[in-house]
């Protein structure tokens, strides 16, 4: 059983990703993909802040990141990727507007009020041989039919991944930010929809631990968010730790190791 | 907690004093987006203004007039923005959002939960 050591960077462990029959991988030969959903449960949490921080943290692990945000309300990730107000505020006036852009050579982002507006949207992403990860953030509970939302999101993921063989791509990982009864609800839904998805629960330190079977619990600092007003992605160490943990767990799972040094 | 839409009727009533349809629309959208900023956002509809405040200390007053509306941040007012066009709406909402996020950040730094 591997011993716990300092979190490895993804390129140190990417060789552990193995093809698995029935698992929908991109047809691009040397291109490894993973998909992670971010569900922001508590409405007091800043979805865009968490999404931007997580996306950039994955990019810093030598990955190409396609970051998608679905949901209403400000701020959206356009704020944190320094888009001018006349760009990131447009969805409040025209909900069909899809905000998109590139942060650097490693991260492209898209934000839309609802999934249906992404159906014909083409994501531009160069994949220069680096592993590609798709990160999709949304607010939970969903204000539409939940199971349909997950199905449509999985279809959207398949379309973005370029996987011509599959109509849907379930997430490799689901990170739940928040606490309360909604944790139980989303766990129930994801387990029915995609039982192989690895689930991570990020709760504030010191909050009542929720009875829930998840693969990894990641404590969120109570003071997470002190840079919330800055027009740039957050760089708190929490996000680097989160990305590293998620990638480690996913890599062990790909190798077929059911349990790792971190689970109970 | 009532939904955003459920909290709009009082705002719709006070918006009736705005004459230009486009400004009226921008007023309603602005108020809706402020409500969406936080699930703890409180709203008071007074005879001549709508007041939004949050547990973080964020406060904004929106005052509808015949041809425009004024967005006033903080108490005492730190910034007033007159809105009669889409550009004015965008500026006002951007400033209000940044003010809200600054108040939230400050609460976080003090270890105050929200």
Interface residues (C-beta under 8 A of the other chain):
Chain A: X43 X44 X46 X72 X73 X74 X75 X79 X85 X86 X89 X92 X93 X222 X223 X224 X225 X226 X227 X228 X229
Chain B: X29 X33 X36 X37 X38 X39 X40 X86 X87 X89 X90 X91 X93 X94 X97 X98 X101 X102 X104 X105 X108 X109 X111 X113 X114
